[in-house]
């Protein structure tokens, strides 16, 4: 009885059932559409939307060094942001991407249906990527595509190389995975000597170089990531590395006790050791050499970047889980050894559980709590705005979250950046042709108010002035992201 149940879980599906997979995908989309309906977009989501909607393509590439992210997500958002799609429904974009990824995973992955449903409870699919609309949803889809076509990479090396190029354009944290996959293509070429594989490898390497060039620091602008040799090497010591791992465990897996932060790592290290042990014992261990290279490159560079360059957060755990999923997928497909497959399934089960803890907690908070006050602030001001009004905005990431809602739902309202004396476009590098001096602004305001237009101030701190009427503040509410909104009407 136990053996039968175990084989049902561990062994791959006997036949693909598209109807069941469609039903699971529909249920997955329905649940997350409900969550997305309650979601208030926060600062990082707004920032990408504003960049895509306000800056030219040339300007987008110019500011990538300050963002710390390559171009793919911003370029993907451009048609949505510029052709009438409302920011209020921003999450539908990531939800659609993850819906495609979910169905492809159900159709293409070799695991049993039980394992596939279990992986849907991990941070790859649960809450973060379908609801919080950031580049991570595109990364998930690309990794699912790369895993799906891994066995066919030698037959279609140019297509596979193109997928790797897109991966390099998505996020620095998947550079290691991309490099590992390029190394596999080069190994394939060494064995087969096929010119197409060499071209696919070359295209992938060019994609990596172009991606690095986009985010490389430029003179005169603050870098979005710490890429200085001094800054990075100063962090390479045992204390900083242990603190980085502990903080990653806090933010990514929900462990809050200092006595338990090592627990997930002990499990993961043990399982990794078990997988490589079974791989080595197996007579076909050489067949697994490419995926071992991918695992070392992707996981090693991932933690290197997390600890030495970025500040860890929960969605980074979803990228790690995506990398783990690809590695386990390839190991499972490459070897029919029961012990190896059992270890893979166990690894996925534990990893899914560890990332399920913070994901479900954040999802419940998003449904029942207040994820962000940007939507409330935007609705309070938006209900008063009419054509000809002017909104003077203090340039900050908090204010940008409110502006994104207002700009996509109002017409003929002028938004002015108080800090940079420009039309509000968020980024300094995108404002060189939109400079508006204070004298011109005052003249514009007088003209609009004479025609019945009103003037509002959106600030992040309180001011006292007899000419200002406070119409909204969130300072009496419990804060989650240190948001601070004060909206005044000028009388």
C-alpha positions in Angstrom: 0.0 0.0 0.0 2.7 2.4 1.0 4.9 1.5 -2.0 1.9 2.1 -4.3 1.3 5.6 -2.8 5.0 6.4 -3.0 5.2 5.4 -6.6 2.1 7.5 -7.4 3.9 10.6 -6.0 7.4 9.9 -7.2 6.8 8.5 -10.6 5.9 10.8 -13.5 2.4 11.1 -15.0 1.5 8.2 -17.3 -0.3 10.6 -19.6 -0.8 14.3 -19.9 -4.4 15.4 -19.3 -4.8 18.9 -20.8 -8.4 19.3 -19.4 -7.3 18.7 -15.8 -4.3 21.1 -16.3 -6.7 23.8 -17.7 -9.0 23.4 -14.7 -6.1 23.7 -12.3 -4.8 26.8 -14.1 -8.3 28.3 -14.0 -8.5 27.6 -10.3 -5.1 29.1 -9.8 -6.0 32.3 -11.8 -9.3 32.6 -10.0 -7.8 32.5 -6.5 -5.1 35.0 -7.4 -7.5 37.3 -9.3 -9.4 37.6 -6.0 -6.2 38.5 -4.2 -5.2 40.9 -6.9 -8.6 42.7 -6.5 -7.6 43.5 -2.9 -4.0 44.4 -3.7 -2.7 47.9 -3.4 0.3 48.5 -5.6 3.4 49.6 -3.7 6.4 51.7 -4.5 8.5 49.4 -6.6 5.6 48.5 -8.8 4.8 52.2 -9.4 8.4 53.0 -10.2 8.6 50.6 -13.1 5.2 51.7 -14.4 6.2 55.4 -14.4 9.5 54.7 -16.1 7.7 52.7 -18.8 4.9 55.3 -19.3 6.9 58.6 -19.1 10.3 58.0 -20.5 11.4 57.4 -24.1 13.1 54.1 -25.0 16.4 56.0 -25.2 15.8 57.4 -21.7 14.8 54.0 -20.3 18.2 52.6 -21.3 19.9 55.7 -19.9 18.4 55.2 -16.4 19.0 51.4 -16.1 22.3 52.0 -14.3 20.4 53.8 -11.5 17.8 51.1 -11.3 20.1 48.1 -11.0 17.9 46.0 -13.3 18.3 45.2 -17.0 15.8 46.4 -19.6 13.3 43.5 -20.2 10.6 44.4 -17.6 10.6 48.1 -18.5 10.3 47.4 -22.2 7.6 44.8 -21.7 5.5 47.3 -19.8 5.8 50.1 -22.4 2.8 49.1 -24.6 0.6 48.6 -21.5 1.6 51.9 -19.9 1.4 54.0 -23.0 -1.8 52.8 -24.7 -4.5 53.1 -22.1 -4.1 50.2 -19.7 -5.0 51.4 -16.2 -2.4 51.1 -13.4 -5.2 50.1 -11.1 -5.3 46.7 -12.9 -1.5 46.4 -13.1 -1.5 43.0 -11.4 -3.5 41.5 -14.3 -0.3 41.7 -16.3 1.7 39.5 -14.0 -1.3 37.3 -13.4 -1.6 36.6 -17.1 2.2 35.8 -17.3 2.0 33.4 -14.4 -1.2 31.8 -15.8 0.8 30.9 -18.9 3.7 29.7 -16.8 1.3 27.6 -14.6 -0.2 25.8 -17.6 3.2 25.2 -19.2 4.5 23.8 -16.0 1.5 21.5 -15.7 1.8 20.4 -19.3 5.6 20.1 -19.7 7.1 19.2 -16.4 7.7 15.4 -15.8 6.5 15.2 -12.2 3.4 13.6 -10.9 0.2 15.6 -10.6 0.6 15.6 -6.8 4.1 17.2 -7.0 2.9 19.7 -9.6 0.1 20.9 -7.3 2.6 21.0 -4.4 5.0 23.2 -6.3 2.0 25.6 -6.9 2.1 26.2 -3.2 5.7 27.4 -3.3 6.7 31.1 -3.8 7.2 30.4 -7.5 3.5 30.4 -8.0 1.9 31.6 -4.7 1.1 35.3 -4.3 4.3 37.2 -5.0 4.8 36.6 -8.7 1.1 36.6 -9.9 -0.1 39.5 -7.7 2.9 41.8 -6.9 3.6 43.0 -10.4 7.4 43.1 -10.8 9.9 41.5 -13.1 9.8 38.2 -11.2 6.8 36.9 -13.1 8.7 37.1 -16.4 11.7 35.4 -14.8 9.4 32.5 -13.7 8.0 32.1 -17.2 11.5 32.2 -18.7 12.8 29.6 -16.3 9.8 27.3 -17.0 10.5 27.7 -20.7 14.2 26.9 -20.2 13.4 23.8 -18.2 10.8 22.7 -20.8 13.2 22.9 -23.7 16.4 21.8 -21.9 16.4 18.3 -23.4 15.8 19.8 -26.9 18.5 22.5 -26.6 20.8 20.7 -29.1 18.0 20.5 -31.6 17.1 24.2 -31.3 20.2 25.9 -29.9 19.4 29.3 -31.4 16.0 29.4 -29.8 17.5 28.2 -26.5 20.2 30.8 -26.8 17.5 33.5 -27.3 15.7 32.4 -24.1 19.0 32.7 -22.2 19.5 36.2 -23.7 16.0 37.2 -22.4 16.9 35.7 -19.0 20.1 37.9 -18.8 17.9 40.9 -19.5 15.5 40.1 -16.7 17.5 40.3 -13.4 21.1 40.2 -12.0 20.1 37.4 -9.7 19.7 34.9 -12.6 23.1 35.7 -14.1 24.5 32.6 -12.5 21.7 30.4 -14.0 22.3 31.9 -17.4 26.1 31.5 -17.2 25.6 27.8 -16.2 23.2 27.2 -19.1 25.7 28.9 -21.5 28.4 26.5 -20.1 26.2 23.6 -20.9 25.7 24.8 -24.5 29.5 25.1 -24.9 29.9 21.5 -23.5 27.3 20.4 -26.1 29.4 22.0 -28.9 32.5 20.3 -27.7 30.8 17.0 -28.0 28.9 17.5 -31.2 30.9 20.2 -33.1 27.6 21.6 -34.5 27.9 25.2 -35.7 24.4 26.1 -34.6 25.2 25.3 -31.0 28.3 27.5 -31.1 26.2 30.3 -32.5 23.6 29.8 -29.8 26.4 30.0 -27.2 27.8 33.1 -28.7 24.4 34.9 -28.9 23.9 34.1 -25.2 27.3 35.5 -24.2 26.6 38.7 -26.1 23.3 38.9 -24.2 25.2 38.8 -20.9 27.6 41.4 -22.0 24.8 43.8 -23.1 23.0 43.2 -19.9 26.1 44.1 -17.8 26.6 47.2 -19.9 23.1 48.4 -19.2 23.5 48.4 -15.4 27.2 49.3 -15.2 27.6 52.5 -13.2 27.8 55.8 -15.2 29.7 58.9 -14.2 27.4 61.4 -12.6 24.6 59.0 -11.5 24.2 56.9 -8.4 24.3 53.2 -9.2 21.3 51.1 -8.4 23.6 48.4 -7.0 26.9 48.4 -5.2 29.3 47.3 -8.0 32.5 48.9 -6.7 35.3 46.5 -6.0 36.0 48.2 -2.7 32.4 48.0 -1.6 32.1 44.3 -2.5 35.4 43.1 -1.2 34.8 44.9 2.1 31.8 42.6 2.6 33.7 39.4 2.1 34.3 38.2 5.6 32.7 35.4 7.7 30.6 37.8 9.9 29.0 39.6 6.9 28.4 36.4 5.0 26.7 34.8 8.0 24.7 37.9 8.7 23.6 38.1 5.1 22.5 34.4 5.1 20.6 35.0 8.4 18.8 38.1 7.1 17.9 36.2 3.9 16.4 33.5 6.0 14.4 36.1 8.1 13.0 37.9 5.1 12.6 35.0 2.7 11.4 32.0 4.8 9.7 33.7 7.8 12.1 32.4 10.5 12.3 35.0 13.2 14.1 33.2 16.0 17.9 33.5 16.1 18.0 29.9 17.3 16.2 28.6 14.2 17.6 30.6 11.3 20.1 27.8 10.4 17.3 25.2 10.2 16.3 25.8 6.5 20.0 25.8 5.5 20.7 22.6 7.3 17.8 20.9 5.4 18.8 22.3 2.0 22.5 21.4 2.5 21.5 17.9 3.5 19.2 17.4 0.6 21.8 18.8 -1.9 24.4 16.4 -0.4 21.9 13.5 -0.8 21.2 14.4 -4.5 24.8 14.6 -5.4 25.5 11.4 -3.5 22.8 9.5 -5.4 24.0 11.1 -8.6 27.6 10.0 -8.0 26.6 6.4 -7.0 24.5 6.1 -10.1 26.4 4.6 -13.1 25.1 7.5 -15.3 26.6 10.2 -13.1 28.5 11.7 -16.1 25.1 12.4 -17.7 24.3 14.7 -14.8 27.5 16.7 -15.1 25.8 19.6 -17.0 23.1 20.1 -14.4 25.8 20.0 -11.6 27.5 22.9 -13.4 24.2 24.8 -13.7 23.5 24.2 -9.9 27.0 25.4 -8.8 26.9 28.5 -11.1 23.3 29.5 -10.4 23.1 28.9 -6.6 26.6 30.1 -5.9 26.3 33.4 -7.8 22.7 33.9 -6.5 23.9 33.9 -2.9 27.0 35.9 -3.8 24.8 38.7 -5.3 22.3 38.6 -2.5 24.9 38.8 0.3 27.4 41.2 -1.4 25.3 43.4 -3.7 21.6 43.5 -2.9 19.5 43.8 0.2 17.6 40.5 0.6 13.7 40.4 0.5 11.0 37.8 0.2 10.6 37.8 -3.5 14.3 36.9 -3.9 13.4 33.6 -2.3 11.0 33.0 -5.2 14.0 33.4 -7.7 16.0 30.8 -5.6 13.0 28.5 -5.7 12.7 28.9 -9.5 16.4 28.0 -9.9 15.8 25.0 -7.6 12.8 24.0 -9.7 14.8 24.0 -13.0 17.6 21.9 -11.4 15.2 19.4 -9.9 13.3 19.2 -13.2 16.4 18.4 -15.2 17.7 15.9 -12.7 14.4 14.1 -12.7 14.2 14.0 -16.5 17.7 12.8 -16.9 17.6 9.8 -14.6 15.0 7.2 -13.8 16.8 6.0 -10.7 14.1 5.7 -8.0 16.3 7.0 -5.1 17.3 10.1 -7.1 13.7 10.8 -8.1 12.6 10.3 -4.5 15.3 12.8 -3.3 14.2 15.3 -6.0 10.5 15.1 -4.9 11.5 15.4 -1.2 13.7 18.4 -2.0 10.8 20.1 -3.9 8.5 19.4 -1.0 10.7 20.9 1.7 11.6 23.9 -0.5 8.0 24.5 -1.3 7.0 24.4 2.4 9.8 26.8 3.4 8.7 29.4 0.8 5.0 28.7 1.4 5.2 30.1 5.0 6.0 33.8 4.2 4.0 33.7 0.9 0.7 32.7 2.5 1.3 35.1 5.3 1.8 38.0 2.9 -1.2 36.9 0.9 -3.5 36.9 3.9 -2.1 40.4 4.9 -2.9 41.6 1.4 -6.5 40.4 1.6 -7.4 41.3 5.1 -4.9 44.1 5.9 -3.5 47.3 4.3 -0.6 46.4 2.1 0.0 50.1 1.1 -1.8 53.4 1.6 -0.9 54.7 -1.9 -4.3 53.6 -3.3 -6.2 55.3 -0.5 -4.2 58.5 -1.0 -4.8 58.4 -4.8 -8.5 57.8 -4.4 -8.8 60.7 -1.9 -7.1 63.1 -4.2 -8.4 61.6 -7.5 -12.1 62.1 -6.4 -11.4 65.9 -6.3 -9.3 66.3 -9.5 -10.8 67.8 -12.6 -9.4 69.0 -15.9 -7.2 72.0 -15.5 -6.0 71.2 -11.9 -2.4 71.2 -10.9 -0.7 68.7 -8.4 2.6 69.7 -6.9 4.5 66.5 -5.9 7.4 66.0 -3.6 9.6 63.5 -5.6 9.9 60.3 -3.5 9.2 56.6 -3.9 6.2 57.1 -1.7 4.7 59.8 -3.9 5.4 57.9 -7.0 3.0 55.2 -5.9 0.2 57.7 -5.6 1.2 59.4 -8.9 1.0 56.2 -10.9 -2.7 55.7 -9.9 -3.6 59.3 -10.6 -1.7 59.7 -13.9 -3.4 56.7 -15.5 -6.9 57.7 -14.5 -7.0 61.5 -14.9 -6.9 63.7 -18.0 -5.6 67.2 -18.5 -4.2 67.4 -15.0 -0.7 68.8 -14.7 1.7 67.0 -12.3 4.8 69.0 -11.2 8.0 67.8 -9.5 8.8 70.2 -6.7 12.3 68.8 -6.2 13.6 69.0 -9.8 11.4 71.8 -11.1 10.1 69.7 -13.9 7.0 68.0 -15.2 6.8 64.9 -13.0 8.6 62.0 -14.7 10.3 60.5 -11.6 13.8 60.1 -12.9 16.4 62.9 -13.2 17.8 61.4 -16.4 14.4 61.7 -18.1 13.8 65.3 -17.5 16.3 67.3 -19.6 13.7 68.5 -22.1 10.9 69.1 -19.6 12.4 71.7 -17.3 9.9 74.2 -16.0 11.2 77.1 -13.8 9.3 78.4 -10.8 8.3 81.6 -12.6 6.8 79.7 -15.5 5.0 77.4 -13.0 3.5 80.3 -11.0 2.3 81.8 -14.3 0.8 78.5 -15.3 -1.0 78.1 -11.9 -2.4 81.6 -12.1 -3.7 80.9 -15.6 -5.3 77.6 -14.5 -6.8 78.9 -11.3 -8.3 81.9 -13.2 -10.1 79.3 -15.4 -11.4 77.4 -12.3 -8.5 75.0 -11.8 -7.4 74.0 -8.3 -3.9 73.4 -6.9 -3.0 70.5 -4.6 0.2 69.5 -2.8 1.3 65.9 -2.3 4.0 65.8 0.4 5.7 63.3 2.6 5.9 65.6 5.7 3.5 67.9 7.5 3.6 71.7 6.8 1.8 74.5 8.6 0.4 77.3 6.3 -2.8 79.2 6.5 -3.1 78.9 2.7 -3.2 75.0 2.9 -6.1 72.8 3.9 -5.2 69.2 4.8 -7.5 66.8 2.9 -5.8 63.5 3.5 -3.1 61.9 5.7 -2.3 58.3 6.6 -0.3 59.2 9.7 -3.0 58.1 12.1 -2.9 54.5 10.6 -0.6 51.6 11.2 2.4 51.8 8.7 3.9 48.9 6.8 6.3 50.5 4.4 7.1 53.7 6.2 4.8 55.5 3.8 4.0 59.1 4.7 1.3 61.1 2.8 0.0 64.6 3.4 -2.3 66.0 0.7 -3.2 69.7 0.9 -5.5 71.9 -1.2 -4.1 75.4 -1.8 -6.6 78.2 -1.1 
